[in-house]
Amino acid sequence: MLKSIQQRDLDRNRWIKITMTVILVIICTSMVVTLVPGLVGGAVGTTNPDTIASVGGQDISLDRVQQQLNQLTQNQAVPAMLKGLYARQVLDQMVFQSALYVEADRLGVSVTPEEEAERIKQILPTAWAGGVWQKDLYANEVQTRTGMAVDQFEKALRDQMLTDKFRQLVTAGVSVGSQEIQQEFRRRNEKIKIEYALVKPTDLASSIHPSDADLSAYFAKNIGKYQVPEKRSARYALLDLTKLRSNAQVSDDALRAYYKENIDQYKVQNRVHAEHILFKTVGKTDAEVAEIRKKAEEVQKQAKSGANFEDLAKKNSEDDGSKAKGGDLGWIVEGQTVPQFQQVAFSLPKGTVSDIVKTEYGFHIIKVLDHETAHTKNFEEVRDQIVPIVADTKVTDEANDISNQMAAAVRQSDRQPLDDLAKKFNLEVGETGPVSVTEPVGKLGNSTDLHEALFELRQGELSQPLHLDSGYAILTVKNILPAHQAALTEVHDQVLADYQKEKSVDLAHSRADELAKLIQGGQAFDKAAKSLGIEVKTSESFARNGSVPDVGTGQQLDAAFNMPVGQVSKASQMGTNWLLYRIAEHTAANQDDLAKQSKDIEQQLLQSKQEAAFAAFRTALEDRLKKEGKITINDDAVKRLTSS
C-alpha cells in the first residue's frame, strides 16, 4: 500500500472506456433467460457442508458470513425474529460482491492501487503528516475510526469502489425526460377535495344483538376457539418499597456527603437560553438562497418590531425540533452549536433579537431569553434534589438486605407457613384471585418472573423472593383451576364481541351497497347518507402523496384524481371499512410552480431510475452466473445460518 500511495497511474480511468453495450447485453440476456420457462434452474448445492455459497470457484464459508454478520450487528440489539433476515441479507450481499469481481475480471474492470490510495487519502487525511504517509498512524486511524484491521478496511474499500464503478457504468446512460418531470409534477401538485361517507364495522358492532339461539349456534360452530386456560390463585408476603420509603430518614450528613462526592454534577457551564427561527439553505441554488434571505429579513424586521417571537417561529421556522416550541432551544452550553451561532447567542443581551446569522444550515434569527455564567450550585440550592436520591439508595440497600434474609429463610425451608415468614420480616400478606399465565397477578403486576414462579410452584411450596416494581414478594399457590373447554356462560362476553365483530363487517358492506343504490337512484350524496344514519365529511385538499385521515392515502385514492367534479365513486373497501366519495373540488397543478420544483423532481426521479437500473443489473448478473454454474448455494447451510 505504501508503494501505491507514493505513485499515481496515468491510466487509472481506463475502465471508463468500457461501453454500456456490454452491460445492456448482460441485462438483455438475463431477460431472455428469465422469460423462457425452465431455462434457469435452482442453484445447485455445494458439496462442502461448511461452504454456504460458491461464486466463480471462490467459496464463501458459513463462518465468514457469520463473522460479517457479527461485525455489522456488534453493539446492536437485533430482535431474534430478525436475525435470520439479517443473515440472509449479509449472504446475498457477499454473493453479489463476489459476482461483481467475476464480472470485473471478464470485462477488465479493476480498482487500481493508485485509485485505492487516493480514496484512502480522502477518507483518512490525518494519516498524512506534512504530505508524507505515516504507516503506524494510518493503522491506528483505521482501527480507531472503523474498528477494523487494515486488511479488512482496505478489502471493504475496494469492494465499495468496485461497486461504485459498476454503478457508474450501469447508470451513465440513465436520464429523465421533460415529460417525466411534467407527469411527476402533476402527480405531486394536482389536488382534490372529496365529500365522503365511511362505513366502519366498529361503529356498527354494538348495534348487533343476536338471539340466544344465534349466539349458541355461533359458539358451537367456533367452540375450538374458546378454551379456558389453567388458572391459579396465590397468597403472598410483600416487602413494600413504598412503605419503606415513607419511613426512610436521611441525615444531613449523608446529604452533604453525597453532594461532595458528586460535586461535578452541580457545576454549571457558561450557558444561554435561546430561541431561533431557521430558514434552511442546504442544497439550494444561489438564486434560491437570495430569496430565502429576503424572507428571513422580513421576519427579522417583524421580530425586532415587537412581534411575538414564538408565533413567528411556529409559522416560519424550518427547524422541526424546535418549531412547535416556538423556536425554544433550551439552555445551550459553549461548544454545543456551530461557531457562528454560538458567537452571536453568547454575546446578545438578554431579551434581544439578533440580526440575520448565516451558518452551514441556513439563516437564523436568534432571541436570547437568559444568560447564566459558570458556577457551582451550593448545597442548599440542590438539597431538595439530593434528598430523594439518597433516600432511594438507602431504601434499596435496606430492601436488598431484607430480601437476602428472606431468601435465606426460604432456602432453610420452602414449606414453612407464609404467615410466620411475614411476621418475622414485617411483610404485608395478601391474596390474588385466579389468573391465567397472561393476566396480571393482582396488585403484584404482570412480570414474566412472577408468572413463571406462580405456575411452576407446587402447592405448599414457597417461592424465592421475587423482585417486583412494588417490592419483594414470596408466593405460595392457594388454588389451581385446571385448563378446560369453556362453557358459553364462562366466555359469554368474548363470544358476543366476536360475533358482533364478524357480523359487523358484513353489515358495513351491505350498508355501503345500500347507500350506493340510493345515489344511483338519483338521491343527493349527503341526503342519501343522512337517511341511513351515515355521517358525511369533507376532506382538506390533498395530492396523490397526501392522505385523508381515517380514510387512506392519496395513492389508495388514485382513481379519484381522474374523476370529474360531482361524480360519485363506487363503494370500495379500505381495510375493514367501506368508502363512498364524491369529488367536491379538483385543482390542477399550477404550472407557474414547475420551474421551482423541476430541479428537485428531476434529481429524485433520476436517483430512483438509477437505483432501478442497478437493481436490474444485479438481478441480470446473478441470474446469468447461476445459469452458467458460477453461483451455487448450499441450501442446507443457508437453513443453518438463518435459523441459528
C-alpha positions as CSV (number, residue, x, y, z in Angstrom):
1,M,0.0,0.0,0.0
2,L,2.9,2.4,0.8
3,K,4.2,1.9,-2.7
4,S,0.8,2.6,-4.3
5,I,0.3,5.7,-2.2
6,Q,3.5,7.1,-3.5
7,Q,2.5,6.5,-7.2
8,R,-0.2,7.7,-9.5
9,D,-1.3,5.7,-12.5
10,L,-1.9,7.9,-15.6
11,D,-4.3,5.3,-17.0
12,R,-6.4,4.8,-13.8
13,N,-9.6,5.8,-15.7
14,R,-9.1,3.1,-18.3
15,W,-12.3,1.3,-17.2
16,I,-14.5,4.3,-18.2
17,K,-13.9,3.3,-21.8
18,I,-15.9,0.1,-21.3
19,T,-19.2,0.8,-23.1
20,M,-22.7,0.5,-21.7
21,T,-23.3,-2.0,-24.6
22,V,-21.6,-4.7,-22.5
23,I,-23.9,-4.1,-19.5
24,L,-27.0,-3.9,-21.7
25,V,-26.1,-7.3,-23.2
26,I,-25.9,-8.7,-19.7
27,I,-29.4,-7.4,-18.8
28,C,-31.0,-8.3,-22.1
29,T,-29.5,-11.8,-21.9
30,S,-30.9,-12.3,-18.4
31,M,-34.3,-11.1,-19.6
32,V,-34.3,-13.7,-22.3
33,V,-33.2,-16.4,-19.9
34,T,-35.7,-15.4,-17.3
35,L,-38.7,-15.2,-19.7
36,V,-38.1,-18.6,-21.3
37,P,-39.7,-21.2,-18.9
38,G,-37.3,-23.8,-17.5
39,L,-34.1,-22.0,-18.7
40,V,-33.0,-21.0,-15.2
41,G,-32.9,-23.8,-12.7
42,G,-32.4,-23.5,-8.9
43,A,-29.0,-23.1,-7.5
44,V,-27.0,-26.3,-7.2
45,G,-26.0,-27.1,-3.7
46,T,-22.2,-27.2,-2.9
47,T,-20.6,-30.4,-1.5
48,N,-18.7,-28.9,1.4
49,P,-21.1,-28.6,4.4
50,D,-19.1,-25.6,5.7
51,T,-19.4,-23.7,2.3
52,I,-22.6,-21.7,2.1
53,A,-22.0,-20.5,-1.4
54,S,-19.5,-20.6,-4.3
55,V,-19.1,-17.8,-6.8
56,G,-16.7,-18.1,-9.7
57,G,-14.9,-21.0,-8.0
58,Q,-14.4,-19.0,-4.8
59,D,-16.1,-20.4,-1.7
60,I,-17.9,-18.4,0.9
61,S,-17.8,-20.2,4.2
62,L,-20.6,-20.2,6.8
63,D,-18.1,-18.9,9.4
64,R,-17.2,-16.0,7.1
65,V,-20.8,-14.9,6.7
66,Q,-21.3,-15.2,10.5
67,Q,-18.3,-13.1,11.2
68,Q,-19.5,-10.4,8.8
69,L,-22.9,-10.5,10.4
70,N,-21.4,-10.2,13.9
71,Q,-19.3,-7.3,12.8
72,L,-22.3,-5.4,11.3
73,T,-24.5,-6.0,14.3
74,Q,-22.0,-5.5,17.1
75,N,-23.3,-3.3,19.9
76,Q,-26.8,-3.6,18.5
77,A,-29.7,-5.5,20.0
78,V,-31.1,-7.4,17.0
79,P,-34.5,-9.0,17.7
80,A,-34.3,-12.8,17.5
81,M,-37.1,-12.8,14.9
82,L,-35.0,-10.6,12.6
83,K,-31.6,-12.4,12.9
84,G,-32.4,-14.8,10.1
85,L,-33.4,-12.0,7.8
86,Y,-30.2,-10.0,8.6
87,A,-28.1,-13.1,8.0
88,R,-29.7,-13.7,4.6
89,Q,-29.2,-10.1,3.6
90,V,-25.5,-10.4,4.5
91,L,-25.1,-13.6,2.5
92,D,-26.9,-12.0,-0.5
93,Q,-24.6,-9.0,-0.4
94,M,-21.4,-11.2,-0.2
95,V,-22.6,-13.3,-3.1
96,F,-23.3,-10.1,-5.2
97,Q,-19.9,-8.6,-4.3
98,S,-18.2,-11.8,-5.4
99,A,-20.2,-11.8,-8.6
100,L,-19.0,-8.3,-9.3
101,Y,-15.4,-9.5,-9.1
102,V,-16.2,-12.3,-11.5
103,E,-17.7,-9.8,-13.9
104,A,-15.0,-7.3,-13.4
105,D,-12.4,-9.9,-14.4
106,R,-14.4,-10.8,-17.5
107,L,-14.7,-7.1,-18.6
108,G,-11.3,-5.9,-17.4
109,V,-12.6,-3.6,-14.8
110,S,-10.5,-3.1,-11.7
111,V,-9.7,-0.8,-8.8
112,T,-6.0,0.2,-9.2
113,P,-3.7,0.6,-6.1
114,E,-3.4,4.2,-7.0
115,E,-7.1,4.8,-7.0
116,E,-7.4,3.0,-3.7
117,A,-4.6,5.1,-2.3
118,E,-6.3,8.3,-3.4
119,R,-9.6,7.3,-1.9
120,I,-7.9,6.4,1.4
121,K,-6.3,9.9,1.5
122,Q,-9.7,11.4,1.1
123,I,-11.2,9.3,3.9
124,L,-8.2,9.5,6.3
125,P,-6.3,12.7,5.6
126,T,-4.9,12.7,9.1
127,A,-2.8,9.7,8.3
128,W,-0.6,12.1,6.3
129,A,1.9,14.3,8.2
130,G,3.4,17.1,6.1
131,G,2.2,15.3,3.0
132,V,4.1,12.1,3.9
133,W,2.1,8.9,4.6
134,Q,2.6,7.6,8.2
135,K,2.1,3.8,8.3
136,D,1.7,3.5,12.1
137,L,-0.6,6.5,12.2
138,Y,-2.6,5.1,9.3
139,A,-3.1,1.7,11.1
140,N,-4.2,3.5,14.3
141,E,-6.6,5.7,12.4
142,V,-8.2,2.7,10.7
143,Q,-8.6,0.9,13.9
144,T,-10.0,3.9,15.8
145,R,-12.4,5.1,13.2
146,T,-13.6,1.9,11.7
147,G,-12.9,-0.8,14.3
148,M,-11.3,-2.9,11.5
149,A,-7.8,-4.2,10.9
150,V,-6.0,-2.6,7.9
151,D,-6.6,-5.5,5.6
152,Q,-10.3,-5.7,6.4
153,F,-10.7,-2.0,5.9
154,E,-8.9,-2.0,2.5
155,K,-10.9,-5.0,1.3
156,A,-14.1,-3.3,2.2
157,L,-12.9,-0.1,0.5
158,R,-12.0,-2.0,-2.7
159,D,-15.4,-3.7,-2.7
160,Q,-17.2,-0.4,-2.4
161,M,-15.1,1.2,-5.1
162,L,-15.7,-1.6,-7.5
163,T,-19.4,-1.4,-6.8
164,D,-19.2,2.3,-7.5
165,K,-17.5,1.7,-10.8
166,F,-20.2,-0.7,-12.0
167,R,-22.9,1.6,-10.7
168,Q,-21.5,4.4,-12.8
169,L,-21.3,2.2,-15.8
170,V,-24.8,1.0,-15.5
171,T,-26.4,4.3,-14.7
172,A,-24.3,6.6,-17.0
173,G,-27.0,6.5,-19.7
174,V,-29.9,7.0,-17.4
175,S,-31.7,10.3,-17.9
176,V,-35.0,11.9,-17.1
177,G,-37.1,13.5,-19.8
178,S,-39.2,16.6,-19.6
179,Q,-42.4,14.6,-20.0
180,E,-41.5,12.5,-16.9
181,I,-40.8,15.7,-14.9
182,Q,-44.2,17.1,-16.0
183,Q,-46.0,13.9,-15.1
184,E,-44.4,13.8,-11.6
185,F,-45.0,17.5,-11.1
186,R,-48.7,16.9,-11.8
187,R,-48.7,13.8,-9.5
188,R,-47.3,15.9,-6.7
189,N,-49.3,19.1,-7.2
190,E,-52.7,18.2,-8.6
191,K,-55.2,18.2,-5.7
192,I,-58.7,17.2,-5.0
193,K,-61.2,17.6,-2.2
194,I,-63.8,14.9,-1.5
195,E,-67.0,14.5,0.4
196,Y,-67.0,11.0,1.8
197,A,-69.0,8.5,3.7
198,L,-67.0,6.0,5.7
199,V,-68.9,3.0,6.9
200,K,-67.0,1.4,9.8
201,P,-67.8,-2.1,11.2
202,T,-66.6,-0.9,14.6
203,D,-69.3,1.7,14.6
204,L,-72.0,-0.9,13.8
205,A,-70.9,-3.7,16.1
206,S,-72.7,-2.5,19.2
207,S,-76.0,-2.3,17.2
208,I,-75.9,-6.1,16.5
209,H,-78.0,-8.0,19.1
210,P,-78.0,-11.8,18.4
211,S,-80.7,-14.0,20.0
212,D,-79.6,-16.6,22.5
213,A,-80.1,-19.2,19.8
214,D,-77.9,-17.4,17.3
215,L,-75.2,-16.9,19.9
216,S,-75.3,-20.5,21.0
217,A,-75.0,-21.6,17.4
218,Y,-72.1,-19.3,16.8
219,F,-70.4,-20.7,19.9
220,A,-71.0,-24.3,18.9
221,K,-69.5,-23.6,15.4
222,N,-66.4,-21.9,16.9
223,I,-66.1,-23.9,20.1
224,G,-62.5,-24.7,19.5
225,K,-61.5,-21.0,19.9
226,Y,-62.8,-20.9,23.5
227,Q,-60.6,-22.8,25.9
228,V,-60.2,-21.7,29.5
229,P,-56.5,-21.9,30.4
230,E,-55.2,-23.1,33.7
231,K,-55.7,-20.5,36.4
232,R,-54.0,-20.2,39.7
233,S,-54.6,-18.0,42.8
234,A,-51.9,-17.2,45.3
235,R,-51.1,-15.9,48.8
236,Y,-48.1,-13.6,49.1
237,A,-45.9,-11.8,51.6
238,L,-44.7,-8.5,50.3
239,L,-41.8,-6.2,51.3
240,D,-43.5,-3.0,50.2
241,L,-40.9,-0.4,48.9
242,T,-43.5,2.4,49.2
243,K,-43.8,1.8,53.0
244,L,-40.0,1.6,53.3
245,R,-39.6,5.0,51.5
246,S,-42.3,6.6,53.7
247,N,-40.3,5.6,56.8
248,A,-36.9,6.4,55.4
249,Q,-35.0,9.1,57.3
250,V,-31.9,10.7,55.7
251,S,-29.4,12.6,57.8
252,D,-28.0,16.0,56.8
253,D,-24.5,14.5,57.0
254,A,-25.5,11.8,54.4
255,L,-26.9,14.5,52.1
256,R,-23.7,16.6,52.3
257,A,-21.5,13.6,51.8
258,Y,-23.4,12.8,48.6
259,Y,-23.1,16.5,47.5
260,K,-19.3,16.4,48.0
261,E,-18.9,13.1,46.2
262,N,-20.9,14.3,43.2
263,I,-19.9,17.9,43.2
264,D,-19.2,17.8,39.4
265,Q,-22.9,17.2,38.7
266,Y,-23.7,20.6,40.2
267,K,-21.2,22.6,38.1
268,V,-22.9,24.8,35.6
269,Q,-21.1,25.9,32.5
270,N,-21.5,29.2,30.7
271,R,-24.8,28.8,29.0
272,V,-27.6,30.8,27.3
273,H,-31.3,30.1,26.9
274,A,-32.1,30.9,23.3
275,E,-34.9,30.7,20.7
276,H,-34.3,30.8,17.0
277,I,-36.1,30.8,13.6
278,L,-34.3,28.8,10.9
279,F,-34.5,29.3,7.2
280,K,-32.8,26.3,5.6
281,T,-30.4,26.8,2.6
282,V,-28.9,23.3,2.3
283,G,-29.0,22.2,-1.3
284,K,-30.4,25.5,-2.6
285,T,-29.1,27.4,-5.6
286,D,-27.6,30.9,-5.2
287,A,-30.9,32.4,-6.6
288,E,-32.9,30.4,-4.1
289,V,-30.6,31.4,-1.2
290,A,-31.1,35.1,-2.1
291,E,-34.9,34.7,-2.0
292,I,-34.7,32.8,1.3
293,R,-32.6,35.6,2.8
294,K,-35.2,38.2,1.8
295,K,-37.8,36.2,3.6
296,A,-35.6,35.9,6.7
297,E,-35.0,39.6,6.7
298,E,-38.8,40.3,6.5
299,V,-39.4,38.0,9.5
300,Q,-36.4,39.5,11.4
301,K,-37.9,43.0,10.9
302,Q,-41.2,41.8,12.4
303,A,-39.3,40.3,15.4
304,K,-37.4,43.5,16.1
305,S,-40.6,45.5,15.8
306,G,-42.1,43.6,18.7
307,A,-44.0,40.8,17.0
308,N,-44.3,37.7,19.2
309,F,-41.1,35.7,18.5
310,E,-42.7,32.3,19.4
311,D,-45.5,32.8,17.0
312,L,-43.1,33.9,14.2
313,A,-41.1,30.7,14.9
314,K,-44.1,28.4,14.8
315,K,-45.1,30.0,11.5
316,N,-41.8,30.3,9.7
317,S,-39.1,28.2,11.2
318,E,-37.8,25.1,9.3
319,D,-36.2,23.5,12.4
320,D,-38.6,20.7,13.1
321,G,-37.0,20.1,16.5
322,S,-37.9,23.5,17.9
323,K,-40.6,24.9,15.7
324,A,-43.5,23.5,17.7
325,K,-42.0,25.0,20.9
326,G,-41.8,28.5,19.4
327,G,-38.2,28.1,18.4
328,D,-37.1,27.3,22.0
329,L,-33.7,25.5,22.1
330,G,-33.5,25.4,25.9
331,W,-30.1,26.0,27.6
332,I,-27.1,25.9,25.3
333,V,-23.6,25.5,26.6
334,E,-20.4,26.6,24.8
335,G,-19.3,24.2,22.1
336,Q,-22.8,22.8,21.6
337,T,-23.6,24.7,18.5
338,V,-21.8,25.8,15.3
339,P,-19.3,28.7,15.9
340,Q,-21.3,31.4,14.1
341,F,-24.5,30.7,16.1
342,Q,-22.6,30.4,19.4
343,Q,-20.7,33.7,18.9
344,V,-24.0,35.7,18.4
345,A,-26.0,33.8,21.0
346,F,-23.5,34.3,23.8
347,S,-22.9,37.9,23.0
348,L,-26.5,39.1,22.7
349,P,-28.0,40.8,25.8
350,K,-30.9,39.1,27.5
351,G,-34.2,39.8,25.7
352,T,-32.8,41.0,22.4
353,V,-33.2,39.7,18.9
354,S,-30.2,39.2,16.6
355,D,-29.5,40.3,13.0
356,I,-29.5,37.5,10.4
357,V,-26.9,34.8,11.3
358,K,-25.6,32.6,8.4
359,T,-24.5,29.1,9.3
360,E,-24.0,25.9,7.2
361,Y,-27.6,25.1,7.9
362,G,-29.1,28.4,6.7
363,F,-30.2,31.7,8.1
364,H,-31.0,32.1,11.8
365,I,-32.8,34.8,13.8
366,I,-31.8,34.4,17.4
367,K,-33.5,35.6,20.6
368,V,-31.8,35.3,23.9
369,L,-34.1,34.7,26.9
370,D,-31.4,34.4,29.6
371,H,-27.7,34.0,30.4
372,E,-26.0,32.0,33.2
373,T,-22.3,32.3,34.0
374,A,-20.3,29.3,35.0
375,H,-20.6,28.4,38.7
376,T,-21.1,25.6,41.1
377,K,-24.5,25.3,42.8
378,N,-24.3,25.4,46.6
379,F,-25.6,22.6,48.8
380,E,-28.8,24.5,49.7
381,E,-29.7,25.0,46.1
382,V,-29.7,21.3,45.3
383,R,-30.6,19.9,48.7
384,D,-34.2,19.0,47.6
385,Q,-32.9,17.3,44.5
386,I,-30.5,15.2,46.6
387,V,-32.9,14.0,49.3
388,P,-34.9,11.5,47.1
389,I,-31.6,10.2,45.6
390,V,-30.0,9.4,48.9
391,A,-33.3,8.2,50.3
392,D,-33.8,5.8,47.4
393,T,-30.3,4.5,47.8
394,K,-30.9,3.9,51.5
395,V,-34.2,2.1,50.8
396,T,-32.7,0.0,48.0
397,D,-29.8,-1.1,50.3
398,E,-32.3,-1.9,53.1
399,A,-34.6,-3.8,50.8
400,N,-31.7,-5.8,49.3
401,D,-30.6,-6.8,52.8
402,I,-34.0,-7.9,53.9
403,S,-34.7,-9.8,50.7
404,N,-31.4,-11.6,51.2
405,Q,-32.5,-12.6,54.6
406,M,-35.9,-13.7,53.2
407,A,-34.2,-15.8,50.6
408,A,-32.0,-17.5,53.2
409,A,-35.1,-18.3,55.3
410,V,-36.8,-19.9,52.3
411,R,-33.7,-21.9,51.5
412,Q,-33.8,-23.3,55.0
413,S,-37.4,-24.5,54.5
414,D,-39.7,-23.7,51.5
415,R,-42.7,-25.3,53.2
416,Q,-42.9,-23.2,56.3
417,P,-46.1,-21.2,57.0
418,L,-46.1,-18.0,54.9
419,D,-47.7,-16.1,57.9
420,D,-44.7,-16.9,60.1
421,L,-42.3,-15.6,57.5
422,A,-44.3,-12.4,57.0
423,K,-44.4,-11.8,60.8
424,K,-40.6,-12.4,61.1
425,F,-39.8,-9.7,58.4
426,N,-42.8,-7.4,58.9
427,L,-44.2,-8.2,55.5
428,E,-47.7,-7.4,54.1
429,V,-49.8,-10.5,53.5
430,G,-52.3,-10.7,50.7
431,E,-54.2,-12.9,48.2
432,T,-54.8,-12.8,44.4
433,G,-57.8,-14.1,42.5
434,P,-57.5,-16.8,39.9
435,V,-55.3,-15.7,37.0
436,S,-54.0,-17.2,33.8
437,V,-50.4,-17.0,32.7
438,T,-51.2,-13.9,30.6
439,E,-53.2,-12.0,33.2
440,P,-51.9,-9.6,35.9
441,V,-51.4,-11.2,39.3
442,G,-53.4,-8.9,41.3
443,K,-51.5,-5.9,42.7
444,L,-48.2,-7.7,42.2
445,G,-48.2,-6.9,38.5
446,N,-47.6,-8.8,35.2
447,S,-43.9,-9.7,35.1
448,T,-42.5,-12.8,33.4
449,D,-40.7,-13.9,36.6
450,L,-43.9,-13.6,38.6
451,H,-45.9,-15.8,36.2
452,E,-43.1,-18.4,35.9
453,A,-42.9,-18.7,39.7
454,L,-46.6,-18.9,40.2
455,F,-47.1,-21.6,37.5
456,E,-44.0,-23.7,38.4
457,L,-44.7,-23.9,42.2
458,R,-46.3,-26.9,43.7
459,Q,-49.0,-26.3,46.3
460,G,-47.5,-25.8,49.8
461,E,-44.1,-24.5,48.4
462,L,-42.7,-21.0,48.9
463,S,-41.0,-19.2,46.1
464,Q,-37.8,-17.3,46.4
465,P,-38.3,-13.5,46.9
466,L,-39.3,-12.0,43.5
467,H,-38.1,-8.5,42.7
468,L,-41.2,-6.6,41.5
469,D,-42.0,-2.9,40.9
470,S,-43.7,-2.8,44.2
471,G,-41.0,-4.6,46.2
472,Y,-40.0,-8.1,47.0
473,A,-42.7,-10.9,47.2
474,I,-42.8,-14.5,48.3
475,L,-45.6,-16.6,46.8
476,T,-47.4,-19.8,47.6
477,V,-50.1,-21.4,45.5
478,K,-53.6,-21.2,47.1
479,N,-55.6,-22.9,44.4
480,I,-55.2,-24.5,40.9
481,L,-58.1,-24.5,38.4
482,P,-57.1,-26.9,35.5
483,A,-57.5,-25.9,31.9
484,H,-60.7,-27.0,30.2
485,Q,-63.1,-26.5,27.4
486,A,-65.2,-23.3,28.1
487,A,-68.9,-23.3,28.6
488,L,-70.8,-20.5,26.9
489,T,-71.5,-18.9,30.3
490,E,-67.8,-18.6,31.1
491,V,-66.9,-16.8,27.9
492,H,-70.2,-15.2,27.0
493,D,-68.8,-11.6,26.7
494,Q,-66.0,-12.7,24.4
495,V,-68.3,-14.8,22.2
496,L,-70.7,-11.9,21.9
497,A,-67.8,-9.5,20.9
498,D,-66.5,-12.0,18.3
499,Y,-70.0,-12.4,16.9
500,Q,-70.6,-8.7,16.6
501,K,-67.2,-8.1,15.0
502,E,-67.7,-10.8,12.4
503,K,-71.3,-9.7,11.6
504,S,-70.4,-6.0,11.6
505,V,-68.1,-6.5,8.6
506,D,-71.0,-7.9,6.5
507,L,-73.3,-5.2,7.8
508,A,-70.9,-2.4,6.8
509,H,-70.7,-3.9,3.3
510,S,-74.4,-4.1,2.9
511,R,-74.9,-0.6,4.3
512,A,-72.4,0.8,1.8
513,D,-74.1,-1.1,-1.1
514,E,-77.5,0.3,0.1
515,L,-76.1,3.9,0.0
516,A,-74.6,3.3,-3.5
517,K,-78.1,2.2,-4.7
518,L,-79.8,5.3,-3.3
519,I,-77.3,7.5,-5.0
520,Q,-77.6,5.6,-8.3
521,G,-81.4,6.1,-7.9
522,G,-80.9,9.9,-8.1
523,Q,-80.7,10.9,-4.4
524,A,-78.1,13.5,-3.5
525,F,-75.0,12.1,-1.8
526,D,-75.4,13.9,1.5
527,K,-79.2,13.3,1.8
528,A,-78.8,9.6,0.9
529,A,-76.1,9.1,3.6
530,K,-78.2,11.0,6.2
531,S,-81.2,8.8,5.5
532,L,-79.1,5.8,6.5
533,G,-77.6,7.5,9.5
534,I,-74.1,7.7,7.9
535,E,-72.1,10.8,8.6
536,V,-70.7,12.7,5.6
537,K,-67.4,14.5,6.0
538,T,-65.4,16.8,3.7
539,S,-61.6,16.4,3.4
540,E,-59.0,19.0,3.1
541,S,-57.4,19.3,-0.4
542,F,-54.9,16.6,-0.8
543,A,-52.4,15.4,-3.5
544,R,-51.5,11.9,-4.5
545,N,-48.7,12.0,-2.0
546,G,-51.1,13.2,0.7
547,S,-53.8,11.4,2.7
548,V,-57.2,11.7,4.2
549,P,-57.3,11.0,8.0
550,D,-59.1,7.7,8.8
551,V,-59.7,7.0,5.1
552,G,-56.4,6.3,3.3
553,T,-53.5,7.7,1.3
554,G,-53.7,9.7,-2.0
555,Q,-52.2,6.6,-3.7
556,Q,-55.1,4.5,-2.5
557,L,-57.5,7.1,-3.8
558,D,-55.6,7.5,-7.1
559,A,-58.8,6.8,-9.2
560,A,-60.4,9.9,-7.7
561,F,-57.9,12.2,-9.5
562,N,-59.3,11.1,-12.8
563,M,-62.9,11.7,-11.9
564,P,-64.8,15.0,-12.7
565,V,-66.2,17.2,-10.0
566,G,-69.6,15.9,-8.8
567,Q,-69.0,12.3,-9.8
568,V,-69.6,9.7,-7.0
569,S,-67.4,6.7,-6.6
570,K,-68.5,3.1,-6.3
571,A,-68.4,1.5,-2.8
572,S,-64.8,0.3,-2.2
573,Q,-63.2,-1.4,0.8
574,M,-60.5,0.4,2.7
575,G,-59.1,-2.1,5.2
576,T,-62.2,-3.3,7.1
577,N,-64.1,-0.1,6.3
578,W,-66.3,0.7,3.2
579,L,-66.0,4.1,1.4
580,L,-68.0,6.1,-1.0
581,Y,-67.0,9.6,-2.0
582,R,-68.0,12.5,-4.2
583,I,-65.5,14.8,-5.9
584,A,-66.1,18.2,-4.4
585,E,-63.1,20.1,-5.9
586,H,-60.4,19.4,-8.5
587,T,-57.4,21.8,-8.5
588,A,-54.9,21.4,-11.4
589,A,-51.2,21.8,-10.8
590,N,-50.1,25.4,-11.1
591,Q,-47.7,25.4,-14.0
592,D,-46.0,28.5,-12.6
593,D,-44.5,26.3,-9.9
594,L,-43.0,23.8,-12.3
595,A,-39.8,25.8,-12.7
596,K,-39.3,26.0,-8.9
597,Q,-39.8,22.3,-8.5
598,S,-38.3,21.0,-11.7
599,K,-34.7,20.5,-10.4
600,D,-35.7,18.6,-7.3
601,I,-38.1,16.4,-9.2
602,E,-35.5,15.6,-11.8
603,Q,-32.9,14.7,-9.2
604,Q,-35.3,12.5,-7.3
605,L,-36.6,10.7,-10.5
606,L,-33.0,10.3,-11.7
607,Q,-32.0,8.7,-8.4
608,S,-35.0,6.4,-8.5
609,K,-34.3,5.3,-12.1
610,Q,-30.6,4.8,-11.4
611,E,-31.5,2.6,-8.4
612,A,-33.9,0.6,-10.6
613,A,-31.3,0.2,-13.3
614,F,-28.6,-1.0,-10.9
615,A,-31.1,-3.4,-9.3
616,A,-31.9,-4.8,-12.8
617,F,-28.2,-5.2,-13.5
618,R,-27.7,-7.0,-10.2
619,T,-30.5,-9.4,-11.0
620,A,-29.3,-10.0,-14.5
621,L,-25.8,-10.7,-13.4
622,E,-26.7,-13.1,-10.7
623,D,-29.2,-14.9,-13.0
624,R,-26.6,-15.3,-15.7
625,L,-23.9,-16.6,-13.4
626,K,-26.4,-19.1,-11.9
627,K,-27.2,-20.4,-15.3
628,E,-23.5,-20.7,-16.1
629,G,-23.0,-22.6,-12.9
630,K,-20.7,-19.9,-11.5
631,I,-23.0,-19.2,-8.5
632,T,-24.0,-22.2,-6.4
633,I,-25.8,-22.1,-3.0
634,N,-25.7,-24.7,-0.2
635,D,-29.4,-24.7,0.8
636,D,-28.7,-26.8,4.0
637,A,-26.0,-24.3,5.1
638,V,-28.4,-21.4,4.4
639,K,-31.0,-23.0,6.6
640,R,-28.5,-23.4,9.4
641,L,-27.4,-19.8,9.1
642,T,-30.9,-18.3,9.1
643,S,-32.2,-20.5,11.9
644,S,-29.3,-20.1,14.2
